[in-house]
Amino acid sequence: MCLKGNYPETIKFIVSKESLLIYFAVIANIVNILMFHQSPTLVLLNGLFIIGIYLVVSDRNDKKELAFTLFHFSLWGILIESFLIKQTNTLGYRNPTKNMNVPLWLLPVYAIFVLGALHTYHIFCIFFNK
């Protein structure tokens, strides 16, 4: 049985400039963490740079809304993660930021995660003709 959906438009979007930029941001961030994990400040700055480059090069019409969404999710993500770690002590990072239980470099990591999640949602909206 084949899943019914809009295959041509979905494939067209998956290989579009916007999609390629998002794939680049995700892969660049993974490489950033792997290469510079010993330097949390560098991981943070590189991650912010990756997001900045994406926002500059992207042709999206909703960059301001996207930037606020990424920041909002990232901020609350690290605050809640820090709180949960403090309360449960079930997870720990080697290099947490002072007065927090998580490293600050998680901000751009969470942001790029959200960017990928929103992109995946958009792909499925196209596929199911929404």
Backbone atoms as SQL, in Angstrom:
CREATE TABLE atoms (id INTEGER PRIMARY KEY, chain TEXT, resi INTEGER, resn TEXT, atom TEXT, x REAL, y REAL, z REAL);
INSERT INTO atoms VALUES
  (1, 'A', 1, 'MET', 'N', 0.849, -1.176, 0.000),
  (2, 'A', 1, 'MET', 'CA', 0.000, 0.000, 0.000),
  (3, 'A', 1, 'MET', 'C', 0.895, 1.239, 0.000),
  (4, 'A', 2, 'CYS', 'N', 0.573, 2.196, -0.842),
  (5, 'A', 2, 'CYS', 'CA', 1.365, 3.413, -0.983),
  (6, 'A', 2, 'CYS', 'C', 0.672, 4.569, -0.259),
  (7, 'A', 3, 'LEU', 'N', 1.451, 5.347, 0.428),
  (8, 'A', 3, 'LEU', 'CA', 0.914, 6.513, 1.125),
  (9, 'A', 3, 'LEU', 'C', 0.566, 7.583, 0.104),
  (10, 'A', 4, 'LYS', 'N', -0.666, 8.060, 0.136),
  (11, 'A', 4, 'LYS', 'CA', -1.098, 9.082, -0.819),
  (12, 'A', 4, 'LYS', 'C', -0.625, 10.454, -0.349),
  (13, 'A', 5, 'GLY', 'N', 0.017, 11.151, -1.272),
  (14, 'A', 5, 'GLY', 'CA', 0.502, 12.473, -0.946),
  (15, 'A', 5, 'GLY', 'C', 0.996, 13.177, -2.190),
  (16, 'A', 6, 'ASN', 'N', 1.384, 14.388, -2.031),
  (17, 'A', 6, 'ASN', 'CA', 1.862, 15.215, -3.137),
  (18, 'A', 6, 'ASN', 'C', 3.380, 15.023, -3.282),
  (19, 'A', 7, 'TYR', 'N', 3.758, 13.930, -3.925),
  (20, 'A', 7, 'TYR', 'CA', 5.180, 13.601, -4.067),
  (21, 'A', 7, 'TYR', 'C', 5.968, 14.626, -4.878),
  (22, 'A', 8, 'PRO', 'N', 5.487, 15.059, -6.051),
  (23, 'A', 8, 'PRO', 'CA', 6.293, 16.009, -6.846),
  (24, 'A', 8, 'PRO', 'C', 6.591, 17.318, -6.114),
  (25, 'A', 9, 'GLU', 'N', 5.586, 17.920, -5.485),
  (26, 'A', 9, 'GLU', 'CA', 5.802, 19.179, -4.767),
  (27, 'A', 9, 'GLU', 'C', 6.679, 18.979, -3.536),
  (28, 'A', 10, 'THR', 'N', 6.516, 17.842, -2.888),
  (29, 'A', 10, 'THR', 'CA', 7.334, 17.560, -1.706),
  (30, 'A', 10, 'THR', 'C', 8.796, 17.427, -2.094),
  (31, 'A', 11, 'ILE', 'N', 9.071, 16.675, -3.141),
  (32, 'A', 11, 'ILE', 'CA', 10.452, 16.495, -3.598),
  (33, 'A', 11, 'ILE', 'C', 11.025, 17.831, -4.060),
  (34, 'A', 12, 'LYS', 'N', 10.217, 18.617, -4.747),
  (35, 'A', 12, 'LYS', 'CA', 10.670, 19.941, -5.196),
  (36, 'A', 12, 'LYS', 'C', 11.070, 20.801, -3.998),
  (37, 'A', 13, 'PHE', 'N', 10.293, 20.761, -2.936),
  (38, 'A', 13, 'PHE', 'CA', 10.607, 21.547, -1.745),
  (39, 'A', 13, 'PHE', 'C', 11.834, 20.987, -1.011),
  (40, 'A', 14, 'ILE', 'N', 11.946, 19.677, -0.951),
  (41, 'A', 14, 'ILE', 'CA', 13.063, 19.038, -0.247),
  (42, 'A', 14, 'ILE', 'C', 14.411, 19.422, -0.859),
  (43, 'A', 15, 'VAL', 'N', 14.422, 19.674, -2.165),
  (44, 'A', 15, 'VAL', 'CA', 15.689, 20.043, -2.825),
  (45, 'A', 15, 'VAL', 'C', 15.763, 21.542, -3.138),
  (46, 'A', 16, 'SER', 'N', 14.877, 22.325, -2.560),
  (47, 'A', 16, 'SER', 'CA', 14.873, 23.775, -2.793),
  (48, 'A', 16, 'SER', 'C', 16.032, 24.448, -2.055),
  (49, 'A', 17, 'LYS', 'N', 16.293, 25.691, -2.422),
  (50, 'A', 17, 'LYS', 'CA', 17.348, 26.473, -1.758),
  (51, 'A', 17, 'LYS', 'C', 17.108, 26.545, -0.255),
  (52, 'A', 18, 'GLU', 'N', 15.877, 26.799, 0.133),
  (53, 'A', 18, 'GLU', 'CA', 15.546, 26.923, 1.554),
  (54, 'A', 18, 'GLU', 'C', 15.862, 25.634, 2.302),
  (55, 'A', 19, 'SER', 'N', 15.471, 24.508, 1.716),
  (56, 'A', 19, 'SER', 'CA', 15.750, 23.221, 2.349),
  (57, 'A', 19, 'SER', 'C', 17.253, 22.979, 2.458),
  (58, 'A', 20, 'LEU', 'N', 17.966, 23.259, 1.397),
  (59, 'A', 20, 'LEU', 'CA', 19.417, 23.048, 1.409),
  (60, 'A', 20, 'LEU', 'C', 20.093, 23.915, 2.468),
  (61, 'A', 21, 'LEU', 'N', 19.601, 25.131, 2.655),
  (62, 'A', 21, 'LEU', 'CA', 20.150, 26.000, 3.704),
  (63, 'A', 21, 'LEU', 'C', 19.916, 25.402, 5.094),
  (64, 'A', 22, 'ILE', 'N', 18.747, 24.858, 5.295),
  (65, 'A', 22, 'ILE', 'CA', 18.441, 24.255, 6.600),
  (66, 'A', 22, 'ILE', 'C', 19.287, 23.007, 6.813),
  (67, 'A', 23, 'TYR', 'N', 19.430, 22.171, 5.791),
  (68, 'A', 23, 'TYR', 'CA', 20.289, 20.990, 5.916),
  (69, 'A', 23, 'TYR', 'C', 21.711, 21.423, 6.250),
  (70, 'A', 24, 'PHE', 'N', 22.185, 22.471, 5.570),
  (71, 'A', 24, 'PHE', 'CA', 23.526, 22.986, 5.838),
  (72, 'A', 24, 'PHE', 'C', 23.647, 23.443, 7.293),
  (73, 'A', 25, 'ALA', 'N', 22.651, 24.170, 7.782),
  (74, 'A', 25, 'ALA', 'CA', 22.697, 24.666, 9.166),
  (75, 'A', 25, 'ALA', 'C', 22.758, 23.503, 10.156),
  (76, 'A', 26, 'VAL', 'N', 21.963, 22.487, 9.934),
  (77, 'A', 26, 'VAL', 'CA', 21.943, 21.333, 10.840),
  (78, 'A', 26, 'VAL', 'C', 23.294, 20.610, 10.807),
  (79, 'A', 27, 'ILE', 'N', 23.781, 20.328, 9.609),
  (80, 'A', 27, 'ILE', 'CA', 25.055, 19.610, 9.478),
  (81, 'A', 27, 'ILE', 'C', 26.213, 20.454, 10.013),
  (82, 'A', 28, 'ALA', 'N', 26.212, 21.747, 9.688),
  (83, 'A', 28, 'ALA', 'CA', 27.281, 22.630, 10.180),
  (84, 'A', 28, 'ALA', 'C', 27.285, 22.672, 11.698),
  (85, 'A', 29, 'ASN', 'N', 26.118, 22.667, 12.316),
  (86, 'A', 29, 'ASN', 'CA', 26.056, 22.704, 13.772),
  (87, 'A', 29, 'ASN', 'C', 26.563, 21.397, 14.381),
  (88, 'A', 30, 'ILE', 'N', 26.252, 20.272, 13.755),
  (89, 'A', 30, 'ILE', 'CA', 26.767, 18.986, 14.233),
  (90, 'A', 30, 'ILE', 'C', 28.291, 18.977, 14.150),
  (91, 'A', 31, 'VAL', 'N', 28.817, 19.416, 13.010),
  (92, 'A', 31, 'VAL', 'CA', 30.274, 19.480, 12.830),
  (93, 'A', 31, 'VAL', 'C', 30.885, 20.441, 13.843),
  (94, 'A', 32, 'ASN', 'N', 30.233, 21.558, 14.074),
  (95, 'A', 32, 'ASN', 'CA', 30.694, 22.536, 15.055),
  (96, 'A', 32, 'ASN', 'C', 30.855, 21.896, 16.437),
  (97, 'A', 33, 'ILE', 'N', 29.844, 21.167, 16.870),
  (98, 'A', 33, 'ILE', 'CA', 29.899, 20.530, 18.194),
  (99, 'A', 33, 'ILE', 'C', 31.001, 19.474, 18.230),
  (100, 'A', 34, 'LEU', 'N', 31.094, 18.666, 17.182),
  (101, 'A', 34, 'LEU', 'CA', 32.108, 17.609, 17.147),
  (102, 'A', 34, 'LEU', 'C', 33.528, 18.170, 17.145),
  (103, 'A', 35, 'MET', 'N', 33.737, 19.245, 16.397),
  (104, 'A', 35, 'MET', 'CA', 35.086, 19.794, 16.268),
  (105, 'A', 35, 'MET', 'C', 35.519, 20.645, 17.460),
  (106, 'A', 36, 'PHE', 'N', 34.583, 21.373, 18.055),
  (107, 'A', 36, 'PHE', 'CA', 34.958, 22.362, 19.061),
  (108, 'A', 36, 'PHE', 'C', 34.368, 22.096, 20.447),
  (109, 'A', 37, 'HIS', 'N', 33.982, 20.858, 20.717),
  (110, 'A', 37, 'HIS', 'CA', 33.324, 20.549, 21.992),
  (111, 'A', 37, 'HIS', 'C', 34.188, 20.882, 23.208),
  (112, 'A', 38, 'GLN', 'N', 35.479, 21.011, 23.032),
  (113, 'A', 38, 'GLN', 'CA', 36.357, 21.359, 24.148),
  (114, 'A', 38, 'GLN', 'C', 36.346, 22.871, 24.439),
  (115, 'A', 39, 'SER', 'N', 35.741, 23.632, 23.539),
  (116, 'A', 39, 'SER', 'CA', 35.687, 25.086, 23.718),
  (117, 'A', 39, 'SER', 'C', 34.233, 25.561, 23.647),
  (118, 'A', 40, 'PRO', 'N', 33.520, 25.553, 24.773),
  (119, 'A', 40, 'PRO', 'CA', 32.103, 25.908, 24.787),
  (120, 'A', 40, 'PRO', 'C', 31.796, 27.285, 24.197),
  (121, 'A', 41, 'THR', 'N', 32.656, 28.253, 24.424),
  (122, 'A', 41, 'THR', 'CA', 32.420, 29.597, 23.888),
  (123, 'A', 41, 'THR', 'C', 32.467, 29.585, 22.364),
  (124, 'A', 42, 'LEU', 'N', 33.402, 28.831, 21.821),
  (125, 'A', 42, 'LEU', 'CA', 33.512, 28.735, 20.372),
  (126, 'A', 42, 'LEU', 'C', 32.300, 28.016, 19.772),
  (127, 'A', 43, 'VAL', 'N', 31.823, 26.981, 20.441),
  (128, 'A', 43, 'VAL', 'CA', 30.622, 26.280, 19.978),
  (129, 'A', 43, 'VAL', 'C', 29.431, 27.241, 19.971),
  (130, 'A', 44, 'LEU', 'N', 29.303, 28.038, 21.025),
  (131, 'A', 44, 'LEU', 'CA', 28.220, 29.024, 21.116),
  (132, 'A', 44, 'LEU', 'C', 28.317, 30.054, 19.989),
  (133, 'A', 45, 'LEU', 'N', 29.486, 30.658, 19.829),
  (134, 'A', 45, 'LEU', 'CA', 29.657, 31.698, 18.808),
  (135, 'A', 45, 'LEU', 'C', 29.469, 31.144, 17.398),
  (136, 'A', 46, 'ASN', 'N', 30.040, 29.978, 17.131),
  (137, 'A', 46, 'ASN', 'CA', 29.862, 29.362, 15.814),
  (138, 'A', 46, 'ASN', 'C', 28.394, 29.040, 15.553),
  (139, 'A', 47, 'GLY', 'N', 27.703, 28.526, 16.576),
  (140, 'A', 47, 'GLY', 'CA', 26.278, 28.213, 16.428),
  (141, 'A', 47, 'GLY', 'C', 25.459, 29.455, 16.109),
  (142, 'A', 48, 'LEU', 'N', 25.742, 30.546, 16.806),
  (143, 'A', 48, 'LEU', 'CA', 25.044, 31.805, 16.531),
  (144, 'A', 48, 'LEU', 'C', 25.370, 32.309, 15.134),
  (145, 'A', 49, 'PHE', 'N', 26.625, 32.127, 14.727),
  (146, 'A', 49, 'PHE', 'CA', 27.052, 32.520, 13.378),
  (147, 'A', 49, 'PHE', 'C', 26.300, 31.702, 12.325),
  (148, 'A', 50, 'ILE', 'N', 26.151, 30.413, 12.538),
  (149, 'A', 50, 'ILE', 'CA', 25.419, 29.546, 11.602),
  (150, 'A', 50, 'ILE', 'C', 23.978, 30.023, 11.460),
  (151, 'A', 51, 'ILE', 'N', 23.332, 30.325, 12.578),
  (152, 'A', 51, 'ILE', 'CA', 21.950, 30.821, 12.537),
  (153, 'A', 51, 'ILE', 'C', 21.893, 32.168, 11.826),
  (154, 'A', 52, 'GLY', 'N', 22.841, 33.038, 12.137),
  (155, 'A', 52, 'GLY', 'CA', 22.889, 34.353, 11.489),
  (156, 'A', 52, 'GLY', 'C', 23.053, 34.235, 9.977),
  (157, 'A', 53, 'ILE', 'N', 23.967, 33.386, 9.541),
  (158, 'A', 53, 'ILE', 'CA', 24.169, 33.173, 8.102),
  (159, 'A', 53, 'ILE', 'C', 22.880, 32.662, 7.461),
  (160, 'A', 54, 'TYR', 'N', 22.238, 31.697, 8.128),
  (161, 'A', 54, 'TYR', 'CA', 20.980, 31.176, 7.592),
  (162, 'A', 54, 'TYR', 'C', 19.956, 32.301, 7.420),
  (163, 'A', 55, 'LEU', 'N', 19.797, 33.129, 8.440),
  (164, 'A', 55, 'LEU', 'CA', 18.792, 34.194, 8.372),
  (165, 'A', 55, 'LEU', 'C', 19.122, 35.236, 7.301),
  (166, 'A', 56, 'VAL', 'N', 20.393, 35.498, 7.078),
  (167, 'A', 56, 'VAL', 'CA', 20.796, 36.465, 6.053),
  (168, 'A', 56, 'VAL', 'C', 20.572, 35.901, 4.652),
  (169, 'A', 57, 'VAL', 'N', 20.921, 34.643, 4.441),
  (170, 'A', 57, 'VAL', 'CA', 20.878, 34.053, 3.098),
  (171, 'A', 57, 'VAL', 'C', 19.481, 33.556, 2.726),
  (172, 'A', 58, 'SER', 'N', 18.680, 33.211, 3.705),
  (173, 'A', 58, 'SER', 'CA', 17.337, 32.670, 3.452),
  (174, 'A', 58, 'SER', 'C', 16.443, 33.694, 2.746),
  (175, 'A', 59, 'ASP', 'N', 15.554, 33.181, 1.926),
  (176, 'A', 59, 'ASP', 'CA', 14.574, 34.031, 1.230),
  (177, 'A', 59, 'ASP', 'C', 13.233, 34.069, 1.954),
  (178, 'A', 60, 'ARG', 'N', 13.173, 33.572, 3.160),
  (179, 'A', 60, 'ARG', 'CA', 11.915, 33.539, 3.911),
  (180, 'A', 60, 'ARG', 'C', 11.350, 34.946, 4.084),
  (181, 'A', 61, 'ASN', 'N', 10.042, 35.030, 4.180),
  (182, 'A', 61, 'ASN', 'CA', 9.373, 36.308, 4.438),
  (183, 'A', 61, 'ASN', 'C', 9.106, 36.525, 5.922),
  (184, 'A', 62, 'ASP', 'N', 9.371, 35.505, 6.724),
  (185, 'A', 62, 'ASP', 'CA', 9.036, 35.562, 8.152),
  (186, 'A', 62, 'ASP', 'C', 10.268, 35.466, 9.042),
  (187, 'A', 63, 'LYS', 'N', 11.353, 36.102, 8.636),
  (188, 'A', 63, 'LYS', 'CA', 12.620, 35.978, 9.374),
  (189, 'A', 63, 'LYS', 'C', 12.515, 36.511, 10.807),
  (190, 'A', 64, 'LYS', 'N', 11.834, 37.625, 10.984),
  (191, 'A', 64, 'LYS', 'CA', 11.711, 38.201, 12.333),
  (192, 'A', 64, 'LYS', 'C', 10.941, 37.239, 13.243),
  (193, 'A', 65, 'GLU', 'N', 9.819, 36.738, 12.751),
  (194, 'A', 65, 'GLU', 'CA', 9.013, 35.807, 13.543),
  (195, 'A', 65, 'GLU', 'C', 9.799, 34.524, 13.826),
  (196, 'A', 66, 'LEU', 'N', 10.517, 34.053, 12.818),
  (197, 'A', 66, 'LEU', 'CA', 11.326, 32.845, 12.990),
  (198, 'A', 66, 'LEU', 'C', 12.416, 33.073, 14.035),
  (199, 'A', 67, 'ALA', 'N', 13.120, 34.196, 13.953),
  (200, 'A', 67, 'ALA', 'CA', 14.196, 34.488, 14.904),
  (201, 'A', 67, 'ALA', 'C', 13.652, 34.525, 16.332),
  (202, 'A', 68, 'PHE', 'N', 12.505, 35.165, 16.532),
  (203, 'A', 68, 'PHE', 'CA', 11.913, 35.215, 17.868),
  (204, 'A', 68, 'PHE', 'C', 11.469, 33.832, 18.331),
  (205, 'A', 69, 'THR', 'N', 10.931, 33.033, 17.426),
  (206, 'A', 69, 'THR', 'CA', 10.518, 31.668, 17.767),
  (207, 'A', 69, 'THR', 'C', 11.715, 30.832, 18.182),
  (208, 'A', 70, 'LEU', 'N', 12.792, 30.911, 17.414),
  (209, 'A', 70, 'LEU', 'CA', 14.000, 30.147, 17.727),
  (210, 'A', 70, 'LEU', 'C', 14.562, 30.567, 19.083),
  (211, 'A', 71, 'PHE', 'N', 14.633, 31.885, 19.306),
  (212, 'A', 71, 'PHE', 'CA', 15.162, 32.377, 20.576),
  (213, 'A', 71, 'PHE', 'C', 14.264, 31.969, 21.743),
  (214, 'A', 72, 'HIS', 'N', 12.961, 32.135, 21.570),
  (215, 'A', 72, 'HIS', 'CA', 11.994, 31.818, 22.627),
  (216, 'A', 72, 'HIS', 'C', 12.095, 30.352, 23.029),
  (217, 'A', 73, 'PHE', 'N', 12.065, 29.473, 22.045),
  (218, 'A', 73, 'PHE', 'CA', 12.150, 28.047, 22.343),
  (219, 'A', 73, 'PHE', 'C', 13.488, 27.702, 22.997),
  (220, 'A', 74, 'SER', 'N', 14.567, 28.269, 22.473),
  (221, 'A', 74, 'SER', 'CA', 15.901, 27.974, 23.000),
  (222, 'A', 74, 'SER', 'C', 16.054, 28.451, 24.440),
  (223, 'A', 75, 'LEU', 'N', 15.622, 29.664, 24.704),
  (224, 'A', 75, 'LEU', 'CA', 15.732, 30.212, 26.053),
  (225, 'A', 75, 'LEU', 'C', 14.972, 29.349, 27.053),
  (226, 'A', 76, 'TRP', 'N', 13.694, 29.085, 26.746),
  (227, 'A', 76, 'TRP', 'CA', 12.907, 28.272, 27.662),
  (228, 'A', 76, 'TRP', 'C', 13.420, 26.841, 27.733),
  (229, 'A', 77, 'GLY', 'N', 13.956, 26.352, 26.626),
  (230, 'A', 77, 'GLY', 'CA', 14.519, 25.003, 26.621),
  (231, 'A', 77, 'GLY', 'C', 15.659, 24.853, 27.611),
  (232, 'A', 78, 'ILE', 'N', 16.605, 25.801, 27.578),
  (233, 'A', 78, 'ILE', 'CA', 17.739, 25.660, 28.507),
  (234, 'A', 78, 'ILE', 'C', 17.328, 25.984, 29.948),
  (235, 'A', 79, 'LEU', 'N', 16.395, 26.918, 30.133),
  (236, 'A', 79, 'LEU', 'CA', 15.946, 27.222, 31.496),
  (237, 'A', 79, 'LEU', 'C', 15.227, 26.024, 32.123),
  (238, 'A', 80, 'ILE', 'N', 14.353, 25.395, 31.340),
  (239, 'A', 80, 'ILE', 'CA', 13.622, 24.236, 31.867),
  (240, 'A', 80, 'ILE', 'C', 14.570, 23.057, 32.071),
  (241, 'A', 81, 'GLU', 'N', 15.482, 22.844, 31.120),
  (242, 'A', 81, 'GLU', 'CA', 16.449, 21.761, 31.284),
  (243, 'A', 81, 'GLU', 'C', 17.304, 21.997, 32.527),
  (244, 'A', 82, 'SER', 'N', 17.749, 23.213, 32.740),
  (245, 'A', 82, 'SER', 'CA', 18.546, 23.540, 33.918),
  (246, 'A', 82, 'SER', 'C', 17.756, 23.261, 35.196),
  (247, 'A', 83, 'PHE', 'N', 16.503, 23.678, 35.224),
  (248, 'A', 83, 'PHE', 'CA', 15.644, 23.444, 36.395),
  (249, 'A', 83, 'PHE', 'C', 15.463, 21.951, 36.648),
  (250, 'A', 84, 'LEU', 'N', 15.193, 21.189, 35.594),
  (251, 'A', 84, 'LEU', 'CA', 14.986, 19.744, 35.762),
  (252, 'A', 84, 'LEU', 'C', 16.252, 19.048, 36.256),
  (253, 'A', 85, 'ILE', 'N', 17.395, 19.476, 35.753),
  (254, 'A', 85, 'ILE', 'CA', 18.656, 18.890, 36.215),
  (255, 'A', 85, 'ILE', 'C', 18.866, 19.201, 37.685),
  (256, 'A', 86, 'LYS', 'N', 18.578, 20.445, 38.070),
  (257, 'A', 86, 'LYS', 'CA', 18.745, 20.832, 39.474),
  (258, 'A', 86, 'LYS', 'C', 17.824, 20.022, 40.384),
  (259, 'A', 87, 'GLN', 'N', 16.586, 19.819, 39.940),
  (260, 'A', 87, 'GLN', 'CA', 15.605, 19.118, 40.776),
  (261, 'A', 87, 'GLN', 'C', 15.829, 17.608, 40.826),
  (262, 'A', 88, 'THR', 'N', 16.276, 17.029, 39.709),
  (263, 'A', 88, 'THR', 'CA', 16.364, 15.566, 39.642),
  (264, 'A', 88, 'THR', 'C', 17.782, 15.033, 39.713),
  (265, 'A', 89, 'ASN', 'N', 18.750, 15.860, 39.344),
  (266, 'A', 89, 'ASN', 'CA', 20.153, 15.455, 39.338),
  (267, 'A', 89, 'ASN', 'C', 20.377, 14.180, 38.516),
  (268, 'A', 90, 'THR', 'N', 19.597, 14.008, 37.452),
  (269, 'A', 90, 'THR', 'CA', 19.717, 12.803, 36.634),
  (270, 'A', 90, 'THR', 'C', 20.569, 13.003, 35.401),
  (271, 'A', 91, 'LEU', 'N', 21.000, 14.205, 35.160),
  (272, 'A', 91, 'LEU', 'CA', 21.795, 14.501, 33.974),
  (273, 'A', 91, 'LEU', 'C', 22.809, 15.562, 34.352),
  (274, 'A', 92, 'GLY', 'N', 23.938, 15.527, 33.715),
  (275, 'A', 92, 'GLY', 'CA', 24.940, 16.550, 33.984),
  (276, 'A', 92, 'GLY', 'C', 25.789, 16.813, 32.754),
  (277, 'A', 93, 'TYR', 'N', 26.271, 18.025, 32.635),
  (278, 'A', 93, 'TYR', 'CA', 27.160, 18.417, 31.552),
  (279, 'A', 93, 'TYR', 'C', 28.553, 18.652, 32.120),
  (280, 'A', 94, 'ARG', 'N', 29.559, 18.366, 31.322),
  (281, 'A', 94, 'ARG', 'CA', 30.939, 18.588, 31.764),
  (282, 'A', 94, 'ARG', 'C', 31.253, 20.061, 31.948),
  (283, 'A', 95, 'ASN', 'N', 30.609, 20.908, 31.161),
  (284, 'A', 95, 'ASN', 'CA', 30.966, 22.330, 31.168),
  (285, 'A', 95, 'ASN', 'C', 29.737, 23.233, 31.268),
  (286, 'A', 96, 'PRO', 'N', 28.949, 23.101, 32.339),
  (287, 'A', 96, 'PRO', 'CA', 27.791, 23.983, 32.451),
  (288, 'A', 96, 'PRO', 'C', 28.212, 25.431, 32.681),
  (289, 'A', 97, 'THR', 'N', 27.371, 26.350, 32.236),
  (290, 'A', 97, 'THR', 'CA', 27.606, 27.772, 32.472),
  (291, 'A', 97, 'THR', 'C', 27.415, 28.056, 33.957),
  (292, 'A', 98, 'LYS', 'N', 28.203, 28.982, 34.473),
  (293, 'A', 98, 'LYS', 'CA', 28.124, 29.324, 35.894),
  (294, 'A', 98, 'LYS', 'C', 26.684, 29.667, 36.286),
  (295, 'A', 99, 'ASN', 'N', 26.248, 29.162, 37.415),
  (296, 'A', 99, 'ASN', 'CA', 24.906, 29.368, 37.975),
  (297, 'A', 99, 'ASN', 'C', 23.808, 28.689, 37.166),
  (298, 'A', 100, 'MET', 'N', 24.191, 27.832, 36.251),
  (299, 'A', 100, 'MET', 'CA', 23.214, 27.062, 35.476),
  (300, 'A', 100, 'MET', 'C', 23.689, 25.611, 35.481),
  (301, 'A', 101, 'ASN', 'N', 22.826, 24.726, 35.069),
  (302, 'A', 101, 'ASN', 'CA', 23.196, 23.317, 35.005),
  (303, 'A', 101, 'ASN', 'C', 23.407, 22.856, 33.570),
  (304, 'A', 102, 'VAL', 'N', 23.385, 23.803, 32.664),
  (305, 'A', 102, 'VAL', 'CA', 23.559, 23.490, 31.240),
  (306, 'A', 102, 'VAL', 'C', 24.555, 24.478, 30.632),
  (307, 'A', 103, 'PRO', 'N', 25.226, 24.064, 29.557),
  (308, 'A', 103, 'PRO', 'CA', 26.112, 25.001, 28.871),
  (309, 'A', 103, 'PRO', 'C', 25.306, 25.959, 27.997),
  (310, 'A', 104, 'LEU', 'N', 25.769, 27.170, 27.889),
  (311, 'A', 104, 'LEU', 'CA', 25.084, 28.184, 27.092),
  (312, 'A', 104, 'LEU', 'C', 25.088, 27.856, 25.598),
  (313, 'A', 105, 'TRP', 'N', 26.038, 27.019, 25.163),
  (314, 'A', 105, 'TRP', 'CA', 26.077, 26.666, 23.741),
  (315, 'A', 105, 'TRP', 'C', 24.848, 25.875, 23.309),
  (316, 'A', 106, 'LEU', 'N', 24.010, 25.466, 24.271),
  (317, 'A', 106, 'LEU', 'CA', 22.765, 24.785, 23.904),
  (318, 'A', 106, 'LEU', 'C', 21.754, 25.729, 23.249),
  (319, 'A', 107, 'LEU', 'N', 21.898, 27.042, 23.464),
  (320, 'A', 107, 'LEU', 'CA', 20.966, 27.994, 22.834),
  (321, 'A', 107, 'LEU', 'C', 20.883, 27.806, 21.317),
  (322, 'A', 108, 'PRO', 'N', 21.991, 27.900, 20.574),
  (323, 'A', 108, 'PRO', 'CA', 21.880, 27.704, 19.129),
  (324, 'A', 108, 'PRO', 'C', 21.565, 26.256, 18.744),
  (325, 'A', 109, 'VAL', 'N', 21.953, 25.313, 19.575),
  (326, 'A', 109, 'VAL', 'CA', 21.629, 23.906, 19.287),
  (327, 'A', 109, 'VAL', 'C', 20.109, 23.722, 19.311),
  (328, 'A', 110, 'TYR', 'N', 19.470, 24.225, 20.348),
  (329, 'A', 110, 'TYR', 'CA', 18.013, 24.147, 20.424),
  (330, 'A', 110, 'TYR', 'C', 17.373, 24.907, 19.259),
  (331, 'A', 111, 'ALA', 'N', 17.913, 26.068, 18.929),
  (332, 'A', 111, 'ALA', 'CA', 17.347, 26.884, 17.844),
  (333, 'A', 111, 'ALA', 'C', 17.400, 26.127, 16.516),
  (334, 'A', 112, 'ILE', 'N', 18.515, 25.499, 16.238),
  (335, 'A', 112, 'ILE', 'CA', 18.638, 24.765, 14.974),
  (336, 'A', 112, 'ILE', 'C', 17.761, 23.519, 15.007),
  (337, 'A', 113, 'PHE', 'N', 17.591, 22.929, 16.167),
  (338, 'A', 113, 'PHE', 'CA', 16.655, 21.816, 16.304),
  (339, 'A', 113, 'PHE', 'C', 15.238, 22.270, 15.937),
  (340, 'A', 114, 'VAL', 'N', 14.829, 23.416, 16.451),
  (341, 'A', 114, 'VAL', 'CA', 13.500, 23.952, 16.142),
  (342, 'A', 114, 'VAL', 'C', 13.384, 24.273, 14.650),
  (343, 'A', 115, 'LEU', 'N', 14.431, 24.840, 14.079),
  (344, 'A', 115, 'LEU', 'CA', 14.435, 25.136, 12.646),
  (345, 'A', 115, 'LEU', 'C', 14.191, 23.856, 11.849),
  (346, 'A', 116, 'GLY', 'N', 14.868, 22.787, 12.223),
  (347, 'A', 116, 'GLY', 'CA', 14.671, 21.501, 11.555),
  (348, 'A', 116, 'GLY', 'C', 13.272, 20.949, 11.769),
  (349, 'A', 117, 'ALA', 'N', 12.744, 21.108, 12.970),
  (350, 'A', 117, 'ALA', 'CA', 11.395, 20.615, 13.266),
  (351, 'A', 117, 'ALA', 'C', 10.343, 21.382, 12.465),
  (352, 'A', 118, 'LEU', 'N', 10.472, 22.695, 12.406),
  (353, 'A', 118, 'LEU', 'CA', 9.530, 23.492, 11.612),
  (354, 'A', 118, 'LEU', 'C', 9.613, 23.134, 10.133),
  (355, 'A', 119, 'HIS', 'N', 10.819, 22.879, 9.677),
  (356, 'A', 119, 'HIS', 'CA', 11.017, 22.504, 8.278),
  (357, 'A', 119, 'HIS', 'C', 10.358, 21.150, 7.986),
  (358, 'A', 120, 'THR', 'N', 10.537, 20.204, 8.888),
  (359, 'A', 120, 'THR', 'CA', 9.906, 18.892, 8.739),
  (360, 'A', 120, 'THR', 'C', 8.386, 19.037, 8.697),
  (361, 'A', 121, 'TYR', 'N', 7.851, 19.878, 9.565),
  (362, 'A', 121, 'TYR', 'CA', 6.406, 20.140, 9.578),
  (363, 'A', 121, 'TYR', 'C', 5.961, 20.686, 8.223),
  (364, 'A', 122, 'HIS', 'N', 6.722, 21.630, 7.678),
  (365, 'A', 122, 'HIS', 'CA', 6.385, 22.226, 6.386),
  (366, 'A', 122, 'HIS', 'C', 6.417, 21.165, 5.274),
  (367, 'A', 123, 'ILE', 'N', 7.394, 20.287, 5.311),
  (368, 'A', 123, 'ILE', 'CA', 7.466, 19.205, 4.323),
  (369, 'A', 123, 'ILE', 'C', 6.204, 18.363, 4.357),
  (370, 'A', 124, 'PHE', 'N', 5.762, 17.987, 5.551),
  (371, 'A', 124, 'PHE', 'CA', 4.558, 17.162, 5.651),
  (372, 'A', 124, 'PHE', 'C', 3.297, 17.932, 5.281),
  (373, 'A', 125, 'CYS', 'N', 3.257, 19.233, 5.531),
  (374, 'A', 125, 'CYS', 'CA', 2.120, 20.046, 5.073),
  (375, 'A', 125, 'CYS', 'C', 2.032, 20.027, 3.547),
  (376, 'A', 126, 'ILE', 'N', 3.163, 20.145, 2.883),
  (377, 'A', 126, 'ILE', 'CA', 3.169, 20.078, 1.422),
  (378, 'A', 126, 'ILE', 'C', 2.747, 18.688, 0.962),
  (379, 'A', 127, 'PHE', 'N', 3.293, 17.675, 1.593),
  (380, 'A', 127, 'PHE', 'CA', 2.990, 16.308, 1.197),
  (381, 'A', 127, 'PHE', 'C', 1.496, 16.009, 1.324),
  (382, 'A', 128, 'PHE', 'N', 0.877, 16.453, 2.404),
  (383, 'A', 128, 'PHE', 'CA', -0.536, 16.182, 2.636),
  (384, 'A', 128, 'PHE', 'C', -1.439, 17.300, 2.133),
  (385, 'A', 129, 'ASN', 'N', -0.878, 18.213, 1.310),
  (386, 'A', 129, 'ASN', 'CA', -1.636, 19.288, 0.682),
  (387, 'A', 129, 'ASN', 'C', -2.329, 20.205, 1.683),
  (388, 'A', 130, 'LYS', 'N', -1.652, 20.599, 2.716),
  (389, 'A', 130, 'LYS', 'CA', -2.231, 21.506, 3.712),
  (390, 'A', 130, 'LYS', 'C', -1.835, 22.925, 3.397);
